[in-house]
Amino acid sequence: MTQLSRNPVHKDVYYSIRDDFIWVLSALRSQEETKSFFYDFFTKTERVMFTKRLAIAMMLHKAYSYEEIRFILHVSTSTINRVANWLDVEGVGVRNVLDKLIREEKMEIFWSKINRSLDRFARLRK
């Protein structure tokens, strides 16, 4: 599990570092460059955590049931609830990204795999 230091940095230092990090993300110009940064900068656990969080958000956005999300992503109901509550209360930026992903249909291959998993899920339930 990702952990924070018990000794937080000063608020001004945090905001400066956060702004630099956001600049770094916005400066990435290609999918290959972004992928390279993603794999170099984040641990395997962080990568899984981020990608599952995005997948949960997308599946909720597309009205998948909690049961379907749990089955496909192997996450707990409490994790799905946290993402759902976060999307309801905050999440404007994420909802904008989800809408953009849907509009641009960049997730077509991913969703075909999800649908194949759902077909297996439906067969198991019979």
N, C-alpha and C positions, 0 to 999 in steps of 0.2 A: 504494500500500500504506500502511496506517495505520502511523505511526511514533510511538515514545515518545521523550521528551526524554532526552538523556544525563545530565541533572541531575535526578534524581528528588527529589520532595518528601519531607520527613520523614515517617516512618511514621505518627505521630500525626495529622499534617495530612491525609495520604491517607485514613486511616480516617474522619476527620471529614467530609471532602468526599464520600467514598463513601456514608456514612450519609445525608448531605443529598440526594445523588442518588437513593438508594433511597426516601427520603421523598417526593421529587418524583414519582417513578414511581407510588408508592402513592396519591398525592394526586390523580392524574388520574382524573376521575369518569365520563367518557363516551368512547365510541369516537372521536367527533369531536375532543374535547380531546386525546386521546392521539395521534391522527393528526397534528393540528396541531403538537404538541410534537415528534413524530418527524421531520416534514419540516423544522421550523425548527432543531432542535438538531443533527441528524446530516447529514453530507455525503451526496451521492448514493452515493459509494463505500461509506461506512459503512452506509447503508440497504441496498444490494445485499448487502453482506457479511453483515449480520444476518439478512436475509430468506432468503438462500441457506442459511445455517447452520441456521436453523430448518427449512427445507424438507428439507435433508439429514437432519437428526435425525428428522423425521416420517417420511420415506420409509424410513429404516433401521428405525425403530420398527414400521413396517407391513410389514417384510420385503421391500422392493424390492431388487433386485440392484444391485450397484455399476454394472454396465453400464447399467441403466435410469436410475439416478440421473445418471450421466455424460451420457447422451444427452439427458435432459430439462432438466437444470439447467446443462449446459455447465461442469462442474467437473472437476477432476482426481481421479484415484484417490487421490492423497496427501491431498487435501482431505477426501475422504470418509473415508479412514482416520483422519485427525486427529479428525473429529467422532465416528466410531465409537469410537475409543479414549477420547475425552473422556466419551462417554456411558457406557462400560463402567466407567471408573475413578471418575468423579465424577458429574456430570450428574443427580443426584437431583431437583433443582428443575426441570430441563428435562423429565425423564421425567414428573414430576407434571403439568406444563403440557401435554405431549403427550397424556397420558391424559385430561386435562380437555377438550382440543380434540376428541378422538375422541368422548368421551361426549356433549358438547354439539353435535356435528356442525356446528361452525362452518366447517369446511373443505370442505363438500359441493361448492361451485362449483369450488374449486381442484382437487379430486380428479377431477372430471369432465373438466377440462382436461388433467390429467395422464394420465387414461385415454385421451383422444383422442390425445394425443401418443404414448402407448404403442402404440395401434393403428397409427399412422403408422410407428412404429419397427418393429413386427412386419411390416408390409407391405414396408418397405425391406429387411428381412433375408431375405425370400423370394426 
